[in-house]
Amino acid sequence: MMRVRNALGFAAMVALAGCTYYGNPAFDRSFYAAADAMRDQGLAITTQEPGAGTVVGTKDGDAVTASVRQQADGSVRVEFNAASQRDPGLLDRISRSYDRRMGAEAGRGSSRGLQGTAGLSRSR
């Protein structure tokens, strides 16, 4: 019985040793900060796909999409888009929430853009 328990313990250790995380911590932090910033502003998250870098949320009929992309230079670009805006300040408030969640690193090593109707686009 002791041999079986030792063998199972060894097998479990070998299996766990094979688990490696290959994600990008900067991407992950930016992705979840974007999703939480949208929640901060009262959006109900309908889609949250880290692998695709996409978060979609709705509030009062407005749909907002956050796109998080790894750049070739290793930086992370976060962009918030709204097809129509009943609340013209919503994207700006989401962006400020994102900045707060990213803390002192906001604006350093990342590129963020906002887009709404009429082609509004800006990067910080």
Secondary structure, DSSP 8 states (H G I E B T S, - for coil): -HHHHHHHHHHHHHHHHT------HHHHHHHHHHHHHHHHTT-EEEEEETTTTEEEEEETTEEEEEEEEE-TTS-EEEEEEESS-SSTTHHHHHHHHHHHHHGGGTTSSEEEEEE-GGG-EEE-
